[in-house]
């Protein structure tokens, strides 16, 4: 019994932070940002009273409406996020309360930019073993809450957003989430992509705040190199394991970190650029939200049909990375 996606949804805040807006904050310009990242603008959830769970609630309501089911039918909610409302309770539990999914248990999963793939595989496992029939998976991050807008190296990259899916048992054999490969390398990522304070190692103090340790720290060159290699390798592995040629893949859905990383991954796979999903120019890197937002847009545009072959790949802090092969139901 495989798990199939039966509904998709996304939420992007209305407020736009353009490259020209960033020119007012630090030394940069639109051409410099676009040539290095492919990003022109990103969405920002400005209201301080609207945390990550607000976006999750918006996505969850859309998913229920599109599927035409009640919240009580959902048995499990997994939220992939690295910007939870608070350390506890989990954002998934808050989301469960927002939509009134009284029969669902819920938990968060943090694998940074790979979070949605980690969560999708986890959710699919509950479907496959027969214990659950309706699972909601949401990837959401309010990245503006952890970005230092005096740091050009990170401020240009990230935006806020959320996307999600409902998983149910596939109606026919050979459809749904067919293969997954997930990886982690804690040794590789501990110095190059992290938030230095806020956990048990460096609890919040005046000193950690003054040293700006509660924002993302990234060694861009090292992360870029690792991301290109890891995403390309896992994409190649997924294709080899499933006897897929480039012509067999309808869409490559990569994590939206940087257009150059996306291009390098597609080139390694030999995928025609017309099959490569990219919205990083409009939204920036929404971390766990990027891949489900892409899926929702493909679905909304009527590009997904029964039998469509999708390869999803990601890379994030940890390091974490992975790939998933889906045959659309």
Secondary structure, DSSP 8 states (H G I E B T S, - for coil): --EEEEEEEEE--S-EEEHHHHTTTSS--HHHHHHHH---EEE----TT--HHHHHHHHHHHHHHHHT--GGG--EEEEE-SS-SSSSS-HHHHHHHHHT-TT-EEEEE--GGGHHHHHHHHHHHHHHTTS-S-EEEEEEEEGGGG--TT-HHHHTTB-EEEEEEEEEE-SSTT-EEEEEEEEE-HHHHTTTEEE-SSSSSS---HHHHHTTTTSEEE-HHHHHHHHHHHHHHHHHHHHHHTT--GGG-SEEEE--S-HHHHHHHHHHHT--GGGEE--HHHH-B-GGGHHHHHHHHHHHTT---TT-EEEEEEEETTTEEEEEEEE--
